[in-house]
Amino acid sequence: MTVEVWAMIWAGVVALVAGFILAAPRLRATSGADKVLLMGPIFEAVALAMFAAEHFTAAHDLMGIVPRWLPWPLFWTYFFGVALLAAAISFIIWRCVRWSASLLALFFLIIVFIVSLPNLPAHTHERLFWTLLVRELSFGSGAIVLAVSLWQPGHPARAVLLRIFRGIVAVVMIFYAIQHFLFPKFAPGVPLELLTPAWVPAPVFLAYVIGIVLLLGGIGLLVQPTIRIAAAGAGIVLVVFTAAFYVPIAAMDIHTKLAVQGLNYIGDTWLYAATILLAGFGAHRPAA
């Protein structure tokens, strides 16, 4: 295995173990949907740590993503690697989370505005382009919900911002659900270009199941009484699905040229699952 593969694996494992150890007191103090939602920052940290490791070990490959008009592409590749790692550490140790979540949201929104939107005219009719664009928008929106949920409850803009950015996560979930129904042969979760492997049983049925989960979860996020349960339910389904679906795929490809791709799908889907979990932060508990 390459250094890049080893670094991504160990970064994810260390973040996962450290996250659950340090979050144990908070997890023990909660129950039900709240306990599940608190896992969101942990899985967010796992994905961010994996992508940070990729930035450090494959910087020369990734710097091609940096827009050509921006000078010093290698510097910015390392810079964003450091930023992702800092956010992961912040989520794990649960310190300065309002700042780290806000800056992480800014990172994803920068990708939307300087990488994705400038290419919109040339890719308007491409399914994958829209999938990636709304993915980054959703990632940023989930981070904003986390940051805003930590504001004082009486802040005048808190409720409005939570509603807007939670709504964006919900709409993207519904959009992805439709993608699962229209293109069920693509690997479920974040519907990118990977086809479900032939050895996976009932791939179309599996795509429909994940599509239904995303559809119901997205609708639930738009209705005040069901926000927490919808976020917790859909988010944990995607967490478990990633472990049961994408981890075996990555394990089978770990000694091939597709190893990094397999790890990226794990990180990407866990990051999306974490985004859904974060969308449940700041929601009121239903009255008893």
Secondary structure, 3 states (H helix, E strand, C coil): CCHHHHHHHHHHHHHHHHHHHHHHHHHHCCCHHHHHHCCHHHHHHHHHHHHHHHHHHCHHHHHHHCCCCCCCHHHHHHHHHHHHHHHHHHHHHCCCHHHHHHHHHHHHHHHHHHHHHHHHHHCCCCHHHHHHHHHHHHHHHHHHHHHHHCCCCCCCCHHHHHHHHHHHHHHHHHHHHHHHHHCCCECCCCCCCCECCCCCCCHHHHHHHHHHHHHHHHHHHCCHHHHHHHHHHHHHHHHHHHHHHHHHHHHHCCCCCCHHHHHHHHHHHHHHHHHHHHCCCCCCCCCC
